[in-house]
Amino acid sequence: FPLIGSRCEGITCLSHSSLFNGESLQDISFLGSGTIDGNGVAWWSLFRAGKLKNWRPKLLCFLNCKGIAIRDLLLRNSPFWTVHPIYSDEILIDNVTVFNPYDSPNTDGINPDSSTNVLISNTRISVGDDCIALKSGKGEDGLEINRAAENITIVNCTMEFGHGAVTIGSEVSGGIKNIKIQDCYFRNTHRGIRLKTHIGRGGDIHNLLYEGIV
């Protein structure tokens, strides 16, 4: 897992290479049925022991990509975040199950990061951190890049274990706009609707719609 350029927790950085990395690609499809297993146990152990100097690998990471489809798959045991599109556009995630153990560290499910025109539908997520987290950069780095996460729809999804079902932030410096969460079931998450940030991060958060949430 060599070190590559990425973005983690809102900052441009070096990270261990994900299981799949796509950069400046168009029309990418991951179609099931099948399982993608990140074998995260070894990475979780290294992280807990304080033996890592760089960010852990993600499972699927896309940087500056357009036209991403992930459908009919089981994604499990990610070393870190599971699906992380960064600066990407036209993303479809449909009929996907994301499963990471409830005590696995920082194993978010799906994190659209300064990405646009995203549809997440018919998907079940049970993880060790936020099920879905919408992000757009942090601090000076995020303010300079200034790219929002916007036009995102989450529909007919089930969030089971997780810190937050659908979380806004905490990295929001580029803004979060035009978000719709509809007909979703939040089962055992610590929080359902979660908005988080810190003083000084900036960013405009507006036009959030939650409806039909159980």
C-alpha positions, 0 to 999 in steps of 0.5 A, a space after each residue: 500500500 504505497 503512499 499517494 496524494 489524497 484528502 483525509 478529514 478535509 486536508 490534502 495529504 499523503 495516504 496509504 493507497 486504497 484497495 481501488 484508487 481512481 483519478 481523473 477517470 470517467 464512466 467507472 462501474 463496480 457491478 455485482 453481485 459479489 463482495 469486496 473485502 478490505 481485510 481491515 483487521 490488521 490496519 485497525 490493530 496498527 492504528 490502535 497500537 499507534 504504529 501508523 505515521 500516515 492515513 490508512 487505506 480506504 476501500 474505494 476512492 475516486 479523485 476528480 472522476 465523473 460517472 461512477 456507478 457502484 451497484 449490487 455489491 457487499 463492501 466490508 471490513 474497510 481499513 478506513 473510510 469505505 467509499 470516498 469520492 473526492 471532487 467527483 461528479 455524477 455518482 450512483 450507489 444503488 443496492 449496496 451493503 456496507 458492513 464494518 464492525 461496530 467497533 472498527 475505528 473511523 470506518 465511515 460508510 459513504 463520504 461524498 467529499 466536495 462531490 456533486 450530483 450524487 444518488 445513494 439509493 436502496 443501500 444498507 449501512 452498518 459501520 464503526 463511525 458515520 454511515 454517510 458523511 457529507 464533507 467539503 474540506 477543512 480550514 485554510 485548505 478547504 477554504 482555498 479549494 472552496 468546492 461544495 458537496 451539493 445536489 445529493 439525494 439519499 433515498 430508501 436506505 437503512 442505517 443500522 449501527 453507526 455514530 450518525 446516520 447521515 452526518 453533515 461535516 465536520 469538514 464543511 469549509 467548501 459548503 454543503 448545499 441541496 441535500 435530500 434525505 427521503 424515506 430512510 430508516 435509522 435503526 441503531 445509530 447513535 444519532 439520526 440527523 447530525 450536523 457537526 463542525 468547529 469554530 473557524 471552519 467556515 462554509 455555507 450549509 443550506 437547503 437540507 430536506 429530511 422527509 419520511 425518516 423512521 
